[in-house]
Amino acid sequence: MTNMEPGRNPPRYQRQPVSYTGWIIAAIAILAVVAAIAYGMSDHSRTASTGAPSPTTGQSNPAPGAPQPGPPATNR
């Protein structure tokens, strides 16, 4: 005789515990590949500044026909 009670159905399947470790490792690997591709495609050229910046030109000469600036204002 079996251990089954009359009127009760046995479970159709046993559910196995689910492990997501493989999926997590795969997701991390994919993110690493995408990050490596993005890093490889970025511009790595950097220039170091040496010395003083070059002077700007043309700021002290007004355009022809432009009015001359007046004297600086003084606080009295």
N, CA, C and O atoms as CSV, one atom per row, in Angstrom:
chain,resi,resn,atom,element,x,y,z
A,1,MET,N,N,0.839,-1.169,0.000
A,1,MET,CA,C,0.000,0.000,0.000
A,1,MET,C,C,0.885,1.233,0.000
A,1,MET,O,O,2.000,1.211,0.522
A,2,THR,N,N,0.382,2.303,-0.587
A,2,THR,CA,C,1.172,3.519,-0.676
A,2,THR,C,C,0.852,4.452,0.482
A,2,THR,O,O,-0.102,4.237,1.229
A,3,ASN,N,N,1.668,5.492,0.614
A,3,ASN,CA,C,1.465,6.473,1.681
A,3,ASN,C,C,0.480,7.561,1.280
A,3,ASN,O,O,0.342,8.552,1.998
A,4,MET,N,N,-0.191,7.408,0.182
A,4,MET,CA,C,-1.116,8.417,-0.307
A,4,MET,C,C,-2.468,8.249,0.369
A,4,MET,O,O,-2.987,7.143,0.523
A,5,GLU,N,N,-3.011,9.384,0.760
A,5,GLU,CA,C,-4.356,9.346,1.331
A,5,GLU,C,C,-5.364,9.401,0.183
A,5,GLU,O,O,-5.102,10.025,-0.845
A,6,PRO,N,N,-6.466,8.775,0.349
A,6,PRO,CA,C,-7.482,8.827,-0.708
A,6,PRO,C,C,-7.986,10.264,-0.896
A,6,PRO,O,O,-8.219,10.978,0.079
A,7,GLY,N,N,-8.151,10.677,-2.152
A,7,GLY,CA,C,-8.675,12.015,-2.442
A,7,GLY,C,C,-7.595,13.080,-2.566
A,7,GLY,O,O,-7.911,14.231,-2.868
A,8,ARG,N,N,-6.341,12.737,-2.347
A,8,ARG,CA,C,-5.255,13.736,-2.486
A,8,ARG,C,C,-4.409,13.370,-3.688
A,8,ARG,O,O,-4.032,12.213,-3.874
A,9,ASN,N,N,-4.115,14.372,-4.500
A,9,ASN,CA,C,-3.279,14.148,-5.668
A,9,ASN,C,C,-1.825,14.445,-5.297
A,9,ASN,O,O,-1.552,15.386,-4.551
A,10,PRO,N,N,-0.913,13.658,-5.808
A,10,PRO,CA,C,0.499,13.948,-5.547
A,10,PRO,C,C,0.931,15.160,-6.361
A,10,PRO,O,O,0.307,15.464,-7.377
A,11,PRO,N,N,1.970,15.851,-5.949
A,11,PRO,CA,C,2.445,16.974,-6.762
A,11,PRO,C,C,2.931,16.476,-8.113
A,11,PRO,O,O,3.548,15.414,-8.199
A,12,ARG,N,N,2.660,17.226,-9.155
A,12,ARG,CA,C,3.004,16.792,-10.504
A,12,ARG,C,C,4.509,16.843,-10.741
A,12,ARG,O,O,5.046,16.001,-11.460
A,13,TYR,N,N,5.184,17.797,-10.161
A,13,TYR,CA,C,6.632,17.887,-10.336
A,13,TYR,C,C,7.221,18.519,-9.079
A,13,TYR,O,O,6.548,19.249,-8.350
A,14,GLN,N,N,8.446,18.229,-8.857
A,14,GLN,CA,C,9.145,18.840,-7.736
A,14,GLN,C,C,9.890,20.070,-8.255
A,14,GLN,O,O,10.651,19.982,-9.219
A,15,ARG,N,N,9.674,21.182,-7.627
A,15,ARG,CA,C,10.339,22.404,-8.049
A,15,ARG,C,C,11.762,22.416,-7.502
A,15,ARG,O,O,11.992,22.232,-6.307
A,16,GLN,N,N,12.701,22.637,-8.405
A,16,GLN,CA,C,14.103,22.689,-8.014
A,16,GLN,C,C,14.460,24.110,-7.577
A,16,GLN,O,O,13.921,25.078,-8.113
A,17,PRO,N,N,15.356,24.235,-6.617
A,17,PRO,CA,C,15.771,25.582,-6.229
A,17,PRO,C,C,16.468,26.278,-7.399
A,17,PRO,O,O,17.225,25.654,-8.143
A,18,VAL,N,N,16.203,27.567,-7.551
A,18,VAL,CA,C,16.720,28.327,-8.676
A,18,VAL,C,C,17.972,29.077,-8.237
A,18,VAL,O,O,17.982,29.734,-7.196
A,19,SER,N,N,19.015,28.972,-9.034
A,19,SER,CA,C,20.251,29.697,-8.768
A,19,SER,C,C,20.489,30.675,-9.906
A,19,SER,O,O,20.501,30.284,-11.074
A,20,TYR,N,N,20.678,31.943,-9.570
A,20,TYR,CA,C,20.899,32.980,-10.572
A,20,TYR,C,C,22.375,33.335,-10.700
A,20,TYR,O,O,22.718,34.333,-11.334
A,21,THR,N,N,23.238,32.545,-10.115
A,21,THR,CA,C,24.665,32.855,-10.144
A,21,THR,C,C,25.194,32.929,-11.574
A,21,THR,O,O,25.947,33.846,-11.903
A,22,GLY,N,N,24.820,32.001,-12.409
A,22,GLY,CA,C,25.271,32.010,-13.802
A,22,GLY,C,C,24.812,33.241,-14.549
A,22,GLY,O,O,25.580,33.822,-15.316
A,23,TRP,N,N,23.568,33.653,-14.338
A,23,TRP,CA,C,23.044,34.844,-15.000
A,23,TRP,C,C,23.762,36.094,-14.513
A,23,TRP,O,O,24.050,36.991,-15.305
A,24,ILE,N,N,24.050,36.162,-13.230
A,24,ILE,CA,C,24.735,37.331,-12.683
A,24,ILE,C,C,26.148,37.425,-13.253
A,24,ILE,O,O,26.592,38.509,-13.633
A,25,ILE,N,N,26.852,36.304,-13.316
A,25,ILE,CA,C,28.207,36.301,-13.871
A,25,ILE,C,C,28.173,36.695,-15.351
A,25,ILE,O,O,29.036,37.443,-15.810
A,26,ALA,N,N,27.188,36.201,-16.093
A,26,ALA,CA,C,27.066,36.556,-17.511
A,26,ALA,C,C,26.773,38.046,-17.688
A,26,ALA,O,O,27.325,38.678,-18.589
A,27,ALA,N,N,25.919,38.608,-16.848
A,27,ALA,CA,C,25.597,40.034,-16.936
A,27,ALA,C,C,26.827,40.888,-16.637
A,27,ALA,O,O,27.061,41.890,-17.312
A,28,ILE,N,N,27.608,40.506,-15.639
A,28,ILE,CA,C,28.822,41.253,-15.307
A,28,ILE,C,C,29.828,41.158,-16.457
A,28,ILE,O,O,30.488,42.142,-16.791
A,29,ALA,N,N,29.943,39.980,-17.056
A,29,ALA,CA,C,30.866,39.813,-18.178
A,29,ALA,C,C,30.444,40.676,-19.361
A,29,ALA,O,O,31.294,41.285,-20.011
A,30,ILE,N,N,29.159,40.737,-19.647
A,30,ILE,CA,C,28.663,41.562,-20.755
A,30,ILE,C,C,28.915,43.034,-20.471
A,30,ILE,O,O,29.321,43.772,-21.369
A,31,LEU,N,N,28.681,43.478,-19.233
A,31,LEU,CA,C,28.947,44.868,-18.880
A,31,LEU,C,C,30.437,45.199,-19.013
A,31,LEU,O,O,30.792,46.299,-19.435
A,32,ALA,N,N,31.295,44.262,-18.658
A,32,ALA,CA,C,32.732,44.485,-18.782
A,32,ALA,C,C,33.128,44.628,-20.251
A,32,ALA,O,O,33.957,45.472,-20.591
A,33,VAL,N,N,32.545,43.814,-21.116
A,33,VAL,CA,C,32.849,43.894,-22.548
A,33,VAL,C,C,32.362,45.223,-23.117
A,33,VAL,O,O,33.081,45.866,-23.882
A,34,VAL,N,N,31.155,45.640,-22.755
A,34,VAL,CA,C,30.613,46.910,-23.246
A,34,VAL,C,C,31.471,48.073,-22.750
A,34,VAL,O,O,31.748,49.001,-23.509
A,35,ALA,N,N,31.892,48.034,-21.490
A,35,ALA,CA,C,32.741,49.097,-20.947
A,35,ALA,C,C,34.092,49.127,-21.654
A,35,ALA,O,O,34.621,50.205,-21.922
A,36,ALA,N,N,34.651,47.971,-21.956
A,36,ALA,CA,C,35.939,47.919,-22.649
A,36,ALA,C,C,35.816,48.480,-24.065
A,36,ALA,O,O,36.717,49.174,-24.534
A,37,ILE,N,N,34.726,48.191,-24.737
A,37,ILE,CA,C,34.510,48.726,-26.087
A,37,ILE,C,C,34.348,50.240,-26.028
A,37,ILE,O,O,34.926,50.955,-26.846
A,38,ALA,N,N,33.571,50.735,-25.073
A,38,ALA,CA,C,33.370,52.181,-24.937
A,38,ALA,C,C,34.685,52.875,-24.605
A,38,ALA,O,O,34.966,53.952,-25.130
A,39,TYR,N,N,35.487,52.271,-23.744
A,39,TYR,CA,C,36.782,52.857,-23.386
A,39,TYR,C,C,37.715,52.857,-24.593
A,39,TYR,O,O,38.462,53.814,-24.800
A,40,GLY,N,N,37.678,51.817,-25.370
A,40,GLY,CA,C,38.531,51.738,-26.552
A,40,GLY,C,C,38.146,52.734,-27.620
A,40,GLY,O,O,39.000,53.183,-28.384
A,41,MET,N,N,36.879,53.086,-27.687
A,41,MET,CA,C,36.413,54.029,-28.700
A,41,MET,C,C,36.583,55.479,-28.270
A,41,MET,O,O,36.458,56.373,-29.107
A,42,SER,N,N,36.864,55.748,-27.000
A,42,SER,CA,C,36.987,57.122,-26.531
A,42,SER,C,C,38.342,57.700,-26.925
A,42,SER,O,O,39.276,56.967,-27.252
A,43,ASP,N,N,38.430,59.027,-26.888
A,43,ASP,CA,C,39.649,59.728,-27.281
A,43,ASP,C,C,40.578,59.812,-26.079
A,43,ASP,O,O,40.199,60.332,-25.030
A,44,HIS,N,N,41.786,59.305,-26.231
A,44,HIS,CA,C,42.733,59.281,-25.124
A,44,HIS,C,C,43.836,60.323,-25.287
A,44,HIS,O,O,44.766,60.351,-24.482
A,45,SER,N,N,43.759,61.171,-26.297
A,45,SER,CA,C,44.827,62.147,-26.503
A,45,SER,C,C,44.634,63.313,-25.550
A,45,SER,O,O,43.615,64.002,-25.568
A,46,ARG,N,N,45.635,63.508,-24.727
A,46,ARG,CA,C,45.595,64.622,-23.775
A,46,ARG,C,C,46.863,65.441,-23.998
A,46,ARG,O,O,47.949,64.896,-24.195
A,47,THR,N,N,46.703,66.741,-23.964
A,47,THR,CA,C,47.853,67.599,-24.123
A,47,THR,C,C,48.115,68.304,-22.806
A,47,THR,O,O,47.190,68.782,-22.149
A,48,ALA,N,N,49.361,68.364,-22.435
A,48,ALA,CA,C,49.734,69.055,-21.215
A,48,ALA,C,C,50.081,70.486,-21.563
A,48,ALA,O,O,50.760,70.745,-22.557
A,49,SER,N,N,49.624,71.398,-20.761
A,49,SER,CA,C,49.959,72.797,-21.023
A,49,SER,C,C,51.346,73.080,-20.457
A,49,SER,O,O,51.661,72.707,-19.327
A,50,THR,N,N,52.141,73.726,-21.240
A,50,THR,CA,C,53.486,74.086,-20.791
A,50,THR,C,C,53.642,75.578,-20.930
A,50,THR,O,O,53.404,76.135,-22.002
A,51,GLY,N,N,54.029,76.214,-19.884
A,51,GLY,CA,C,54.255,77.656,-19.920
A,51,GLY,C,C,52.970,78.454,-19.842
A,51,GLY,O,O,51.899,77.913,-19.570
A,52,ALA,N,N,53.095,79.754,-20.087
A,52,ALA,CA,C,51.962,80.667,-20.010
A,52,ALA,C,C,51.105,80.538,-21.270
A,52,ALA,O,O,51.604,80.148,-22.325
A,53,PRO,N,N,49.835,80.860,-21.160
A,53,PRO,CA,C,48.987,80.799,-22.360
A,53,PRO,C,C,49.404,81.878,-23.354
A,53,PRO,O,O,49.943,82.918,-22.974
A,54,SER,N,N,49.150,81.616,-24.613
A,54,SER,CA,C,49.515,82.593,-25.637
A,54,SER,C,C,48.636,83.828,-25.498
A,54,SER,O,O,47.457,83.716,-25.162
A,55,PRO,N,N,49.200,85.001,-25.752
A,55,PRO,CA,C,48.405,86.229,-25.595
A,55,PRO,C,C,47.344,86.332,-26.677
A,55,PRO,O,O,47.513,85.846,-27.795
A,56,THR,N,N,46.265,86.968,-26.316
A,56,THR,CA,C,45.205,87.198,-27.297
A,56,THR,C,C,45.554,88.422,-28.117
A,56,THR,O,O,46.318,89.274,-27.665
A,57,THR,N,N,45.011,88.520,-29.301
A,57,THR,CA,C,45.345,89.644,-30.183
A,57,THR,C,C,44.086,90.354,-30.626
A,57,THR,O,O,42.999,89.776,-30.650
A,58,GLY,N,N,44.251,91.622,-30.978
A,58,GLY,CA,C,43.168,92.377,-31.569
A,58,GLY,C,C,42.184,92.973,-30.594
A,58,GLY,O,O,41.189,93.555,-31.025
A,59,GLN,N,N,42.411,92.859,-29.316
A,59,GLN,CA,C,41.435,93.394,-28.373
A,59,GLN,C,C,41.669,94.869,-28.072
A,59,GLN,O,O,40.744,95.557,-27.639
A,60,SER,N,N,42.878,95.369,-28.289
A,60,SER,CA,C,43.155,96.766,-27.952
A,60,SER,C,C,42.901,97.704,-29.120
A,60,SER,O,O,42.907,98.921,-28.938
A,61,ASN,N,N,42.680,97.175,-30.303
A,61,ASN,CA,C,42.453,98.010,-31.480
A,61,ASN,C,C,40.969,98.017,-31.825
A,61,ASN,O,O,40.435,96.987,-32.236
A,62,PRO,N,N,40.275,99.175,-31.665
A,62,PRO,CA,C,38.858,99.217,-32.031
A,62,PRO,C,C,38.683,99.155,-33.537
A,62,PRO,O,O,39.605,99.465,-34.292
A,63,ALA,N,N,37.519,98.761,-33.962
A,63,ALA,CA,C,37.210,98.683,-35.385
A,63,ALA,C,C,37.222,100.082,-35.991
A,63,ALA,O,O,36.940,101.060,-35.299
A,64,PRO,N,N,37.548,100.185,-37.282
A,64,PRO,CA,C,37.536,101.518,-37.910
A,64,PRO,C,C,36.147,102.128,-37.853
A,64,PRO,O,O,35.151,101.467,-38.146
A,65,GLY,N,N,36.094,103.412,-37.468
A,65,GLY,CA,C,34.822,104.120,-37.398
A,65,GLY,C,C,34.082,103.914,-36.082
A,65,GLY,O,O,33.020,104.504,-35.884
A,66,ALA,N,N,34.615,103.088,-35.172
A,66,ALA,CA,C,33.966,102.880,-33.876
A,66,ALA,C,C,34.281,104.053,-32.969
A,66,ALA,O,O,35.381,104.601,-33.037
A,67,PRO,N,N,33.348,104.449,-32.124
A,67,PRO,CA,C,33.615,105.573,-31.218
A,67,PRO,C,C,34.715,105.197,-30.218
A,67,PRO,O,O,34.820,104.048,-29.789
A,68,GLN,N,N,35.530,106.195,-29.859
A,68,GLN,CA,C,36.592,105.971,-28.896
A,68,GLN,C,C,36.002,105.888,-27.486
A,68,GLN,O,O,35.075,106.628,-27.158
A,69,PRO,N,N,36.538,104.988,-26.652
A,69,PRO,CA,C,36.015,104.912,-25.278
A,69,PRO,C,C,36.375,106.178,-24.501
A,69,PRO,O,O,37.421,106.786,-24.733
A,70,GLY,N,N,35.512,106.558,-23.597
A,70,GLY,CA,C,35.729,107.743,-22.774
A,70,GLY,C,C,36.691,107.439,-21.634
A,70,GLY,O,O,37.156,106.307,-21.501
A,71,PRO,N,N,36.988,108.421,-20.827
A,71,PRO,CA,C,37.869,108.191,-19.691
A,71,PRO,C,C,37.198,107.294,-18.659
A,71,PRO,O,O,35.970,107.237,-18.598
A,72,PRO,N,N,37.975,106.602,-17.860
A,72,PRO,CA,C,37.366,105.736,-16.843
A,72,PRO,C,C,36.592,106.527,-15.810
A,72,PRO,O,O,36.962,107.647,-15.459
A,73,ALA,N,N,35.529,105.942,-15.336
A,73,ALA,CA,C,34.690,106.611,-14.333
A,73,ALA,C,C,35.410,106.623,-12.995
A,73,ALA,O,O,36.107,105.670,-12.646
A,74,THR,N,N,35.236,107.711,-12.248
A,74,THR,CA,C,35.855,107.811,-10.920
A,74,THR,C,C,34.751,107.944,-9.881
A,74,THR,O,O,33.699,108.523,-10.152
A,75,ASN,N,N,34.987,107.424,-8.732
A,75,ASN,CA,C,34.027,107.533,-7.620
A,75,ASN,C,C,34.397,108.761,-6.803
A,75,ASN,O,O,35.517,108.861,-6.301
A,76,ARG,N,N,33.467,109.691,-6.669
A,76,ARG,CA,C,33.748,110.912,-5.877
A,76,ARG,C,C,32.879,110.961,-4.680
A,76,ARG,O,O,32.964,111.905,-3.894
